[in-house]
């Protein structure tokens, strides 16, 4: 089976902007799905606790199976950053 990367590569390195755009879309699509469940919770602290249990890193690795490690690392870093921002937002809302 032939593997085709999702991302263009220049000089053997992935185009970072493409990986970042993919990671942002992945995160926000996932959060949209999860928000349907978390909207039922009344306690923001409970929401943060449950959200923290979501294995975003593993999900990114699974979605990018077959991609080079640099692409996976970039995507994981972007998702972690967005996740941290989301948690801060929820915690601020709870205060």
Protein Blocks (a to p, Z undefined) as FASTA:
>chain_A
ZZddfbdceehiacfklmmmmmmmmmmmmmmmmmmmmmmpmblklmmmmmmmpcfklmmm
mmmgoiafklmmmmmmmmmmmmmmmmmmmmmmmZZ
